[in-house]
Amino acid sequence: MHKKPMTPTRAVETFIRCKKNREPIAEEVFLVLDSFKIWNEIELTGLLNASFYFPEILSDYRSETAINAILQKFNQRIVDMPIQ
């Protein structure tokens, strides 16, 4: 039986749980967190929200600026449709 890959949401949840319980954080969690550039908007928002409570979830690579830049790209895709 093989282990399922960790999802971005699960990685954020695991990071928070480990920090709260003062447990070591598995390398797999950091690998998933570092893949944030391919996450969807909801997952990125969750990561950003978690960073307000646990700022150490961010790094030089995984910064608030980098996350916001990706979220801006999602916002640029939104097209206003006039209601007729």
N, C-alpha and C positions, 0 to 999 in steps of 0.2 A: 504494500500500500504506500503510495507516494503522498508527500505533504503538499497541500495547496500553497501556491505563492501568496505572500502577504499583500493585501490590498493597501492603497494609500490611507484609507480611513482606519484600517486596522493598525497600521504602523503608528499613526498619530495617537490612537487609543492606547496602544501598548507603551508608547513613550510616556504618556501621561500617567498610566498605571504604575510603571516602573519608578517614575520620579516620586509619586505619592508614597509608594511603599519602600522607597530608598533601596531599590533593587538595581542590579546592573542592567544596562540596556544592550540587547543583542545586536550584533553587527548587521544582521538582516534588516533590523528596523532602520538603521542609518542608510543602508543601501537603498531601501524603498524611499525614504525621505529625500535622498539625493536625486531621485528620479522625478522630482516635482515638476520638471519642465514639460512632462508629457501627461500630467494630471488634468482632470476636467475642472471646470469652474467651481463646483461644489467642494471638491477635495481641496483645492487651493484655498478657498475661503475658510475651510475647517482648519487648515494648517496655520493660516494667518490668525484666526481666532485663538487657537491653542498657544500661539506665540505671545499673546497678551498675558496669559497666566504662567506660561513656562517659556521665557525668552530664550533659554538655552536650547530650545528646539531649532532655533535658527543658527546659521553659521555664516562665514564669509561668503560661501558659495550659495547657500540657501538663505538669502537675505530678504528682508521685507521689501526692499527695492526691486529685487528680481521677481518676487511673487507678484507685486503690484503691476509690474510691467507686463506680465503674462495675463493678469486679470484685465488690464486695459485692452489687450488684443481681443478678449472675449466681448468687452463692451463695444468695441468698434464694429463687431459683427452684427450687433442689434440694429435692426432697421425699423424705423417708425412707420407704421402703416396708418394712414389717415382713415378715420371712421367716416363712412359715407351714410 
